[in-house]
């Protein structure tokens, strides 16, 4: 089995209004329940806004801490799900279901294992 991270690529800005967001959250709950029932869901979390992030860089001196996100972009990682599946095709299928439910792009990447 291989673990994959399914990263939610979210546009910057406020969340959509409840009439749009509520059905999306209901669809997301269904996909999460299906992942749990299938035994592939390791974890899933949302992230705080990029404005609450900070970056730590090291170099030849003291570590430097910078407020805000690492990159200035119009989108950010809004959350992620980690799944444990047998094939890349299975990871792709779950990512497709997730993207369909939340109407946002999903980046799929395998995790290195020990």
Number of C-alpha atoms within 10 A of each C-alpha: 10 14 21 24 21 25 21 25 17 18 15 14 9 7 10 10 8 10 8 10 13 12 13 17 14 13 18 19 14 15 19 20 13 14 18 14 10 10 12 20 20 14 14 14 10 12 13 11 16 18 9 10 13 13 12 10 10 9 7 5 6 8 10 10 11 12 12 14 15 13 10 9 9 9 14 19 18 17 17 19 20 21 26 20 18 12 13 16 10 14 24 17 12 22 24 16 18 24 18 16 18 19 15 13 17 24 16 20 15 15 13 8 6 3
